[in-house]
Amino acid sequence: MTKEKETLLYIEHILNKSYNPVILCSFGKDSMVMLYLIRKIKKDIPVLFFKEPFFPKKYSFANEVIMD
């Protein structure tokens, strides 16, 4: 079994146990990978955007992703 498949099974298990899951995302590389994997399982999950004022370039990227 691949690491991605293992991770997807684990995420699916956790989501099935959750009453009202929400994803916290900073739109950094780790958050983007997690968001990508979670949305492969559940497309309509709400995303909470965690934004700090220190990374304007990253947030312009986040805004592009949000608008898609």
N, CA, C and O atoms as a Maestro MAE file, in Angstrom:
{
 s_m_m2io_version
 :::
 2.0.0
}

f_m_ct {
 s_m_title
 :::
 protein
 m_atom[272] {
  # First column is atom index #
  i_m_mmod_type
  r_m_x_coord
  r_m_y_coord
  r_m_z_coord
  i_m_residue_number
  s_m_chain_name
  s_m_pdb_residue_name
  s_m_pdb_atom_name
  i_m_atomic_number
  :::
  1 25 0.854 -1.176 0.000 1 A "MET " " N  " 7
  2 3 0.000 0.000 0.000 1 A "MET " " CA " 6
  3 2 0.907 1.249 0.000 1 A "MET " " C  " 6
  4 15 1.899 1.306 0.727 1 A "MET " " O  " 8
  5 25 0.552 2.226 -0.815 2 A "THR " " N  " 7
  6 3 1.367 3.445 -0.895 2 A "THR " " CA " 6
  7 2 1.096 4.356 0.303 2 A "THR " " C  " 6
  8 15 0.077 4.234 0.984 2 A "THR " " O  " 8
  9 25 2.026 5.260 0.535 3 A "LYS " " N  " 7
  10 3 1.858 6.230 1.634 3 A "LYS " " CA " 6
  11 2 0.609 7.080 1.428 3 A "LYS " " C  " 6
  12 15 -0.108 7.382 2.381 3 A "LYS " " O  " 8
  13 25 0.351 7.465 0.170 4 A "GLU " " N  " 7
  14 3 -0.838 8.284 -0.101 4 A "GLU " " CA " 6
  15 2 -2.106 7.508 0.232 4 A "GLU " " C  " 6
  16 15 -3.014 8.046 0.866 4 A "GLU " " O  " 8
  17 25 -2.174 6.263 -0.186 5 A "LYS " " N  " 7
  18 3 -3.359 5.443 0.071 5 A "LYS " " CA " 6
  19 2 -3.559 5.236 1.577 5 A "LYS " " C  " 6
  20 15 -4.678 5.324 2.082 5 A "LYS " " O  " 8
  21 25 -2.458 4.960 2.285 6 A "GLU " " N  " 7
  22 3 -2.521 4.816 3.742 6 A "GLU " " CA " 6
  23 2 -3.047 6.080 4.397 6 A "GLU " " C  " 6
  24 15 -3.897 6.033 5.287 6 A "GLU " " O  " 8
  25 25 -2.523 7.216 3.938 7 A "THR " " N  " 7
  26 3 -2.933 8.506 4.495 7 A "THR " " CA " 6
  27 2 -4.397 8.779 4.205 7 A "THR " " C  " 6
  28 15 -5.123 9.257 5.078 7 A "THR " " O  " 8
  29 25 -4.841 8.484 2.993 8 A "LEU " " N  " 7
  30 3 -6.246 8.691 2.649 8 A "LEU " " CA " 6
  31 2 -7.169 7.823 3.498 8 A "LEU " " C  " 6
  32 15 -8.231 8.278 3.923 8 A "LEU " " O  " 8
  33 25 -6.774 6.587 3.745 9 A "LEU " " N  " 7
  34 3 -7.581 5.718 4.602 9 A "LEU " " CA " 6
  35 2 -7.653 6.263 6.026 9 A "LEU " " C  " 6
  36 15 -8.709 6.227 6.657 9 A "LEU " " O  " 8
  37 25 -6.535 6.764 6.524 10 A "TYR " " N  " 7
  38 3 -6.507 7.338 7.871 10 A "TYR " " CA " 6
  39 2 -7.390 8.587 7.943 10 A "TYR " " C  " 6
  40 15 -8.170 8.745 8.883 10 A "TYR " " O  " 8
  41 25 -7.266 9.464 6.960 11 A "ILE " " N  " 7
  42 3 -8.083 10.684 6.923 11 A "ILE " " CA " 6
  43 2 -9.567 10.324 6.845 11 A "ILE " " C  " 6
  44 15 -10.393 10.921 7.535 11 A "ILE " " O  " 8
  45 25 -9.897 9.358 6.014 12 A "GLU " " N  " 7
  46 3 -11.294 8.931 5.883 12 A "GLU " " CA " 6
  47 2 -11.820 8.398 7.212 12 A "GLU " " C  " 6
  48 15 -12.959 8.681 7.586 12 A "GLU " " O  " 8
  49 25 -11.013 7.640 7.916 13 A "HIS " " N  " 7
  50 3 -11.396 7.103 9.225 13 A "HIS " " CA " 6
  51 2 -11.684 8.250 10.203 13 A "HIS " " C  " 6
  52 15 -12.698 8.231 10.901 13 A "HIS " " O  " 8
  53 25 -10.810 9.225 10.250 14 A "ILE " " N  " 7
  54 3 -10.987 10.368 11.154 14 A "ILE " " CA " 6
  55 2 -12.218 11.181 10.765 14 A "ILE " " C  " 6
  56 15 -12.992 11.579 11.635 14 A "ILE " " O  " 8
  57 25 -12.409 11.433 9.474 15 A "LEU " " N  " 7
  58 3 -13.575 12.203 9.033 15 A "LEU " " CA " 6
  59 2 -14.883 11.484 9.361 15 A "LEU " " C  " 6
  60 15 -15.878 12.127 9.698 15 A "LEU " " O  " 8
  61 25 -14.883 10.175 9.265 16 A "ASN " " N  " 7
  62 3 -16.091 9.413 9.578 16 A "ASN " " CA " 6
  63 2 -16.440 9.481 11.062 16 A "ASN " " C  " 6
  64 15 -17.606 9.343 11.432 16 A "ASN " " O  " 8
  65 25 -15.451 9.690 11.901 17 A "LYS " " N  " 7
  66 3 -15.684 9.811 13.338 17 A "LYS " " CA " 6
  67 2 -16.062 11.238 13.741 17 A "LYS " " C  " 6
  68 15 -16.562 11.456 14.844 17 A "LYS " " O  " 8
  69 25 -15.832 12.190 12.872 18 A "SER " " N  " 7
  70 3 -16.043 13.605 13.197 18 A "SER " " CA " 6
  71 2 -17.483 14.011 12.953 18 A "SER " " C  " 6
  72 15 -18.103 13.604 11.971 18 A "SER " " O  " 8
  73 25 -18.001 14.819 13.861 19 A "TYR " " N  " 7
  74 3 -19.378 15.292 13.742 19 A "TYR " " CA " 6
  75 2 -19.498 16.420 12.723 19 A "TYR " " C  " 6
  76 15 -20.364 16.377 11.850 19 A "TYR " " O  " 8
  77 25 -18.644 17.417 12.828 20 A "ASN " " N  " 7
  78 3 -18.708 18.576 11.942 20 A "ASN " " CA " 6
  79 2 -17.280 19.074 11.642 20 A "ASN " " C  " 6
  80 15 -16.868 20.110 12.165 20 A "ASN " " O  " 8
  81 25 -16.528 18.346 10.809 21 A "PRO " " N  " 7
  82 3 -15.113 18.688 10.601 21 A "PRO " " CA " 6
  83 2 -14.924 19.976 9.803 21 A "PRO " " C  " 6
  84 15 -15.721 20.318 8.929 21 A "PRO " " O  " 8
  85 25 -13.847 20.673 10.135 22 A "VAL " " N  " 7
  86 3 -13.422 21.890 9.442 22 A "VAL " " CA " 6
  87 2 -11.907 21.794 9.292 22 A "VAL " " C  " 6
  88 15 -11.228 21.281 10.182 22 A "VAL " " O  " 8
  89 25 -11.376 22.278 8.183 23 A "ILE " " N  " 7
  90 3 -9.938 22.267 7.963 23 A "ILE " " CA " 6
  91 2 -9.387 23.657 8.254 23 A "ILE " " C  " 6
  92 15 -9.898 24.656 7.748 23 A "ILE " " O  " 8
  93 25 -8.346 23.713 9.067 24 A "LEU " " N  " 7
  94 3 -7.609 24.954 9.295 24 A "LEU " " CA " 6
  95 2 -6.459 24.959 8.308 24 A "LEU " " C  " 6
  96 15 -5.672 24.013 8.273 24 A "LEU " " O  " 8
  97 25 -6.347 26.008 7.503 25 A "CYS " " N  " 7
  98 3 -5.352 26.042 6.442 25 A "CYS " " CA " 6
  99 2 -4.643 27.390 6.419 25 A "CYS " " C  " 6
  100 15 -5.280 28.443 6.416 25 A "CYS " " O  " 8
  101 25 -3.303 27.339 6.403 26 A "SER " " N  " 7
  102 3 -2.512 28.566 6.294 26 A "SER " " CA " 6
  103 2 -2.068 28.800 4.844 26 A "SER " " C  " 6
  104 15 -1.496 29.844 4.531 26 A "SER " " O  " 8
  105 25 -2.331 27.838 3.969 27 A "PHE " " N  " 7
  106 3 -1.940 27.845 2.567 27 A "PHE " " CA " 6
  107 2 -0.427 27.769 2.391 27 A "PHE " " C  " 6
  108 15 0.105 28.177 1.358 27 A "PHE " " O  " 8
  109 25 0.263 27.248 3.399 28 A "GLY " " N  " 7
  110 3 1.659 26.872 3.260 28 A "GLY " " CA " 6
  111 2 1.725 25.509 2.579 28 A "GLY " " C  " 6
  112 15 0.692 24.901 2.300 28 A "GLY " " O  " 8
  113 25 2.930 25.033 2.314 29 A "LYS " " N  " 7
  114 3 3.059 23.776 1.562 29 A "LYS " " CA " 6
  115 2 2.448 22.586 2.299 29 A "LYS " " C  " 6
  116 15 1.814 21.737 1.673 29 A "LYS " " O  " 8
  117 25 2.628 22.511 3.621 30 A "ASP " " N  " 7
  118 3 2.050 21.384 4.370 30 A "ASP " " CA " 6
  119 2 0.530 21.436 4.390 30 A "ASP " " C  " 6
  120 15 -0.138 20.417 4.214 30 A "ASP " " O  " 8
  121 25 -0.006 22.620 4.604 31 A "SER " " N  " 7
  122 3 -1.465 22.785 4.626 31 A "SER " " CA " 6
  123 2 -2.077 22.489 3.264 31 A "SER " " C  " 6
  124 15 -3.165 21.920 3.179 31 A "SER " " O  " 8
  125 25 -1.383 22.872 2.207 32 A "MET " " N  " 7
  126 3 -1.903 22.628 0.854 32 A "MET " " CA " 6
  127 2 -1.945 21.136 0.544 32 A "MET " " C  " 6
  128 15 -2.892 20.661 -0.082 32 A "MET " " O  " 8
  129 25 -0.928 20.394 0.975 33 A "VAL " " N  " 7
  130 3 -0.934 18.944 0.757 33 A "VAL " " CA " 6
  131 2 -2.076 18.311 1.536 33 A "VAL " " C  " 6
  132 15 -2.801 17.468 1.007 33 A "VAL " " O  " 8
  133 25 -2.239 18.712 2.787 34 A "MET " " N  " 7
  134 3 -3.316 18.152 3.602 34 A "MET " " CA " 6
  135 2 -4.682 18.504 3.011 34 A "MET " " C  " 6
  136 15 -5.572 17.655 2.950 34 A "MET " " O  " 8
  137 25 -4.845 19.740 2.581 35 A "LEU " " N  " 7
  138 3 -6.097 20.158 1.963 35 A "LEU " " CA " 6
  139 2 -6.384 19.341 0.709 35 A "LEU " " C  " 6
  140 15 -7.516 18.911 0.490 35 A "LEU " " O  " 8
  141 25 -5.372 19.130 -0.106 36 A "TYR " " N  " 7
  142 3 -5.516 18.333 -1.326 36 A "TYR " " CA " 6
  143 2 -5.975 16.910 -0.996 36 A "TYR " " C  " 6
  144 15 -6.893 16.387 -1.627 36 A "TYR " " O  " 8
  145 25 -5.333 16.293 -0.009 37 A "LEU " " N  " 7
  146 3 -5.696 14.915 0.357 37 A "LEU " " CA " 6
  147 2 -7.094 14.837 0.949 37 A "LEU " " C  " 6
  148 15 -7.870 13.949 0.594 37 A "LEU " " O  " 8
  149 25 -7.416 15.747 1.836 38 A "ILE " " N  " 7
  150 3 -8.745 15.719 2.461 38 A "ILE " " CA " 6
  151 2 -9.843 15.956 1.430 38 A "ILE " " C  " 6
  152 15 -10.895 15.318 1.481 38 A "ILE " " O  " 8
  153 25 -9.604 16.862 0.505 39 A "ARG " " N  " 7
  154 3 -10.643 17.152 -0.488 39 A "ARG " " CA " 6
  155 2 -10.784 16.038 -1.523 39 A "ARG " " C  " 6
  156 15 -11.763 16.024 -2.269 39 A "ARG " " O  " 8
  157 25 -9.846 15.117 -1.588 40 A "LYS " " N  " 7
  158 3 -10.023 13.924 -2.423 40 A "LYS " " CA " 6
  159 2 -11.108 13.031 -1.831 40 A "LYS " " C  " 6
  160 15 -11.766 12.278 -2.549 40 A "LYS " " O  " 8
  161 25 -11.288 13.121 -0.513 41 A "ILE " " N  " 7
  162 3 -12.264 12.289 0.192 41 A "ILE " " CA " 6
  163 2 -13.585 13.028 0.369 41 A "ILE " " C  " 6
  164 15 -14.653 12.467 0.126 41 A "ILE " " O  " 8
  165 25 -13.511 14.263 0.784 42 A "LYS " " N  " 7
  166 3 -14.723 15.042 1.084 42 A "LYS " " CA " 6
  167 2 -14.579 16.437 0.482 42 A "LYS " " C  " 6
  168 15 -13.878 17.287 1.030 42 A "LYS " " O  " 8
  169 25 -15.234 16.661 -0.628 43 A "LYS " " N  " 7
  170 3 -15.066 17.909 -1.373 43 A "LYS " " CA " 6
  171 2 -15.743 19.114 -0.723 43 A "LYS " " C  " 6
  172 15 -15.311 20.248 -0.929 43 A "LYS " " O  " 8
  173 25 -16.783 18.887 0.047 44 A "ASP " " N  " 7
  174 3 -17.566 20.005 0.583 44 A "ASP " " CA " 6
  175 2 -17.189 20.389 2.011 44 A "ASP " " C  " 6
  176 15 -17.968 21.055 2.692 44 A "ASP " " O  " 8
  177 25 -16.023 19.987 2.472 45 A "ILE " " N  " 7
  178 3 -15.604 20.311 3.830 45 A "ILE " " CA " 6
  179 2 -15.213 21.787 3.926 45 A "ILE " " C  " 6
  180 15 -14.486 22.283 3.066 45 A "ILE " " O  " 8
  181 25 -15.674 22.488 4.941 46 A "PRO " " N  " 7
  182 3 -15.329 23.908 5.088 46 A "PRO " " CA " 6
  183 2 -13.843 24.093 5.414 46 A "PRO " " C  " 6
  184 15 -13.232 23.272 6.098 46 A "PRO " " O  " 8
  185 25 -13.288 25.183 4.911 47 A "VAL " " N  " 7
  186 3 -11.879 25.504 5.140 47 A "VAL " " CA " 6
  187 2 -11.807 26.840 5.869 47 A "VAL " " C  " 6
  188 15 -12.381 27.836 5.428 47 A "VAL " " O  " 8
  189 25 -11.102 26.844 6.975 48 A "LEU " " N  " 7
  190 3 -10.861 28.059 7.745 48 A "LEU " " CA " 6
  191 2 -9.467 28.551 7.383 48 A "LEU " " C  " 6
  192 15 -8.480 27.842 7.583 48 A "LEU " " O  " 8
  193 25 -9.388 29.763 6.851 49 A "PHE " " N  " 7
  194 3 -8.122 30.333 6.389 49 A "PHE " " CA " 6
  195 2 -7.440 31.032 7.545 49 A "PHE " " C  " 6
  196 15 -7.940 32.030 8.064 49 A "PHE " " O  " 8
  197 25 -6.294 30.503 7.945 50 A "PHE " " N  " 7
  198 3 -5.493 31.072 9.021 50 A "PHE " " CA " 6
  199 2 -4.495 32.039 8.392 50 A "PHE " " C  " 6
  200 15 -3.558 31.616 7.715 50 A "PHE " " O  " 8
  201 25 -4.695 33.324 8.612 51 A "LYS " " N  " 7
  202 3 -3.888 34.328 7.926 51 A "LYS " " CA " 6
  203 2 -3.163 35.211 8.939 51 A "LYS " " C  " 6
  204 15 -3.777 35.776 9.844 51 A "LYS " " O  " 8
  205 25 -1.849 35.318 8.771 52 A "GLU " " N  " 7
  206 3 -1.021 36.232 9.551 52 A "GLU " " CA " 6
  207 2 -0.564 37.346 8.619 52 A "GLU " " C  " 6
  208 15 -0.503 37.132 7.408 52 A "GLU " " O  " 8
  209 25 -0.246 38.513 9.134 53 A "PRO " " N  " 7
  210 3 0.133 39.631 8.251 53 A "PRO " " CA " 6
  211 2 1.583 39.582 7.755 53 A "PRO " " C  " 6
  212 15 2.047 40.539 7.137 53 A "PRO " " O  " 8
  213 25 2.305 38.486 8.014 54 A "PHE " " N  " 7
  214 3 3.739 38.453 7.740 54 A "PHE " " CA " 6
  215 2 4.129 37.916 6.369 54 A "PHE " " C  " 6
  216 15 5.291 38.040 5.982 54 A "PHE " " O  " 8
  217 25 3.206 37.328 5.627 55 A "PHE " " N  " 7
  218 3 3.544 36.648 4.376 55 A "PHE " " CA " 6
  219 2 2.648 37.101 3.217 55 A "PHE " " C  " 6
  220 15 1.824 36.317 2.748 55 A "PHE " " O  " 8
  221 25 2.788 38.336 2.749 56 A "PRO " " N  " 7
  222 3 1.883 38.816 1.703 56 A "PRO " " CA " 6
  223 2 1.965 38.022 0.403 56 A "PRO " " C  " 6
  224 15 0.954 37.878 -0.283 56 A "PRO " " O  " 8
  225 25 3.139 37.503 0.044 57 A "LYS " " N  " 7
  226 3 3.261 36.734 -1.203 57 A "LYS " " CA " 6
  227 2 2.476 35.421 -1.109 57 A "LYS " " C  " 6
  228 15 1.796 35.021 -2.054 57 A "LYS " " O  " 8
  229 25 2.583 34.766 0.040 58 A "LYS " " N  " 7
  230 3 1.844 33.519 0.234 58 A "LYS " " CA " 6
  231 2 0.342 33.778 0.176 58 A "LYS " " C  " 6
  232 15 -0.409 32.953 -0.345 58 A "LYS " " O  " 8
  233 25 -0.095 34.900 0.697 59 A "TYR " " N  " 7
  234 3 -1.523 35.177 0.723 59 A "TYR " " CA " 6
  235 2 -2.068 35.596 -0.630 59 A "TYR " " C  " 6
  236 15 -3.259 35.425 -0.889 59 A "TYR " " O  " 8
  237 25 -1.233 36.137 -1.493 60 A "SER " " N  " 7
  238 3 -1.706 36.389 -2.855 60 A "SER " " CA " 6
  239 2 -1.936 35.049 -3.555 60 A "SER " " C  " 6
  240 15 -2.879 34.910 -4.334 60 A "SER " " O  " 8
  241 25 -1.067 34.050 -3.277 61 A "PHE " " N  " 7
  242 3 -1.277 32.701 -3.805 61 A "PHE " " CA " 6
  243 2 -2.566 32.109 -3.230 61 A "PHE " " C  " 6
  244 15 -3.358 31.516 -3.962 61 A "PHE " " O  " 8
  245 25 -2.773 32.266 -1.938 62 A "ALA " " N  " 7
  246 3 -3.988 31.743 -1.288 62 A "ALA " " CA " 6
  247 2 -5.230 32.349 -1.921 62 A "ALA " " C  " 6
  248 15 -6.206 31.639 -2.166 62 A "ALA " " O  " 8
  249 25 -5.209 33.621 -2.185 63 A "ASN " " N  " 7
  250 3 -6.365 34.275 -2.809 63 A "ASN " " CA " 6
  251 2 -6.632 33.705 -4.205 63 A "ASN " " C  " 6
  252 15 -7.788 33.559 -4.601 63 A "ASN " " O  " 8
  253 25 -5.576 33.384 -4.949 64 A "GLU " " N  " 7
  254 3 -5.762 32.769 -6.265 64 A "GLU " " CA " 6
  255 2 -6.428 31.396 -6.139 64 A "GLU " " C  " 6
  256 15 -7.327 31.063 -6.911 64 A "GLU " " O  " 8
  257 25 -5.982 30.609 -5.167 65 A "VAL " " N  " 7
  258 3 -6.559 29.280 -4.958 65 A "VAL " " CA " 6
  259 2 -8.024 29.398 -4.543 65 A "VAL " " C  " 6
  260 15 -8.872 28.643 -5.020 65 A "VAL " " O  " 8
  261 25 -8.314 30.340 -3.661 66 A "ILE " " N  " 7
  262 3 -9.683 30.537 -3.189 66 A "ILE " " CA " 6
  263 2 -10.610 30.916 -4.343 66 A "ILE " " C  " 6
  264 15 -11.751 30.458 -4.399 66 A "ILE " " O  " 8
  265 25 -10.130 31.740 -5.252 67 A "MET " " N  " 7
  266 3 -10.966 32.205 -6.361 67 A "MET " " CA " 6
  267 2 -11.235 31.118 -7.410 67 A "MET " " C  " 6
  268 15 -12.176 31.248 -8.193 67 A "MET " " O  " 8
  269 25 -10.427 30.047 -7.441 68 A "ASP " " N  " 7
  270 3 -10.634 28.975 -8.425 68 A "ASP " " CA " 6
  271 2 -11.816 28.136 -8.119 68 A "ASP " " C  " 6
  272 15 -12.114 27.197 -8.857 68 A "ASP " " O  " 8
  :::
 }
 m_bond[271] {
  # First column is bond index #
  i_m_from
  i_m_to
  i_m_order
  :::
  1 1 2 1
  2 2 3 1
  3 3 4 2
  4 3 5 1
  5 5 6 1
  6 6 7 1
  7 7 8 2
  8 7 9 1
  9 9 10 1
  10 10 11 1
  11 11 12 2
  12 11 13 1
  13 13 14 1
  14 14 15 1
  15 15 16 2
  16 15 17 1
  17 17 18 1
  18 18 19 1
  19 19 20 2
  20 19 21 1
  21 21 22 1
  22 22 23 1
  23 23 24 2
  24 23 25 1
  25 25 26 1
  26 26 27 1
  27 27 28 2
  28 27 29 1
  29 29 30 1
  30 30 31 1
  31 31 32 2
  32 31 33 1
  33 33 34 1
  34 34 35 1
  35 35 36 2
  36 35 37 1
  37 37 38 1
  38 38 39 1
  39 39 40 2
  40 39 41 1
  41 41 42 1
  42 42 43 1
  43 43 44 2
  44 43 45 1
  45 45 46 1
  46 46 47 1
  47 47 48 2
  48 47 49 1
  49 49 50 1
  50 50 51 1
  51 51 52 2
  52 51 53 1
  53 53 54 1
  54 54 55 1
  55 55 56 2
  56 55 57 1
  57 57 58 1
  58 58 59 1
  59 59 60 2
  60 59 61 1
  61 61 62 1
  62 62 63 1
  63 63 64 2
  64 63 65 1
  65 65 66 1
  66 66 67 1
  67 67 68 2
  68 67 69 1
  69 69 70 1
  70 70 71 1
  71 71 72 2
  72 71 73 1
  73 73 74 1
  74 74 75 1
  75 75 76 2
  76 75 77 1
  77 77 78 1
  78 78 79 1
  79 79 80 2
  80 79 81 1
  81 81 82 1
  82 82 83 1
  83 83 84 2
  84 83 85 1
  85 85 86 1
  86 86 87 1
  87 87 88 2
  88 87 89 1
  89 89 90 1
  90 90 91 1
  91 91 92 2
  92 91 93 1
  93 93 94 1
  94 94 95 1
  95 95 96 2
  96 95 97 1
  97 97 98 1
  98 98 99 1
  99 99 100 2
  100 99 101 1
  101 101 102 1
  102 102 103 1
  103 103 104 2
  104 103 105 1
  105 105 106 1
  106 106 107 1
  107 107 108 2
  108 107 109 1
  109 109 110 1
  110 110 111 1
  111 111 112 2
  112 111 113 1
  113 113 114 1
  114 114 115 1
  115 115 116 2
  116 115 117 1
  117 117 118 1
  118 118 119 1
  119 119 120 2
  120 119 121 1
  121 121 122 1
  122 122 123 1
  123 123 124 2
  124 123 125 1
  125 125 126 1
  126 126 127 1
  127 127 128 2
  128 127 129 1
  129 129 130 1
  130 130 131 1
  131 131 132 2
  132 131 133 1
  133 133 134 1
  134 134 135 1
  135 135 136 2
  136 135 137 1
  137 137 138 1
  138 138 139 1
  139 139 140 2
  140 139 141 1
  141 141 142 1
  142 142 143 1
  143 143 144 2
  144 143 145 1
  145 145 146 1
  146 146 147 1
  147 147 148 2
  148 147 149 1
  149 149 150 1
  150 150 151 1
  151 151 152 2
  152 151 153 1
  153 153 154 1
  154 154 155 1
  155 155 156 2
  156 155 157 1
  157 157 158 1
  158 158 159 1
  159 159 160 2
  160 159 161 1
  161 161 162 1
  162 162 163 1
  163 163 164 2
  164 163 165 1
  165 165 166 1
  166 166 167 1
  167 167 168 2
  168 167 169 1
  169 169 170 1
  170 170 171 1
  171 171 172 2
  172 171 173 1
  173 173 174 1
  174 174 175 1
  175 175 176 2
  176 175 177 1
  177 177 178 1
  178 178 179 1
  179 179 180 2
  180 179 181 1
  181 181 182 1
  182 182 183 1
  183 183 184 2
  184 183 185 1
  185 185 186 1
  186 186 187 1
  187 187 188 2
  188 187 189 1
  189 189 190 1
  190 190 191 1
  191 191 192 2
  192 191 193 1
  193 193 194 1
  194 194 195 1
  195 195 196 2
  196 195 197 1
  197 197 198 1
  198 198 199 1
  199 199 200 2
  200 199 201 1
  201 201 202 1
  202 202 203 1
  203 203 204 2
  204 203 205 1
  205 205 206 1
  206 206 207 1
  207 207 208 2
  208 207 209 1
  209 209 210 1
  210 210 211 1
  211 211 212 2
  212 211 213 1
  213 213 214 1
  214 214 215 1
  215 215 216 2
  216 215 217 1
  217 217 218 1
  218 218 219 1
  219 219 220 2
  220 219 221 1
  221 221 222 1
  222 222 223 1
  223 223 224 2
  224 223 225 1
  225 225 226 1
  226 226 227 1
  227 227 228 2
  228 227 229 1
  229 229 230 1
  230 230 231 1
  231 231 232 2
  232 231 233 1
  233 233 234 1
  234 234 235 1
  235 235 236 2
  236 235 237 1
  237 237 238 1
  238 238 239 1
  239 239 240 2
  240 239 241 1
  241 241 242 1
  242 242 243 1
  243 243 244 2
  244 243 245 1
  245 245 246 1
  246 246 247 1
  247 247 248 2
  248 247 249 1
  249 249 250 1
  250 250 251 1
  251 251 252 2
  252 251 253 1
  253 253 254 1
  254 254 255 1
  255 255 256 2
  256 255 257 1
  257 257 258 1
  258 258 259 1
  259 259 260 2
  260 259 261 1
  261 261 262 1
  262 262 263 1
  263 263 264 2
  264 263 265 1
  265 265 266 1
  266 266 267 1
  267 267 268 2
  268 267 269 1
  269 269 270 1
  270 270 271 1
  271 271 272 2
  :::
 }
}
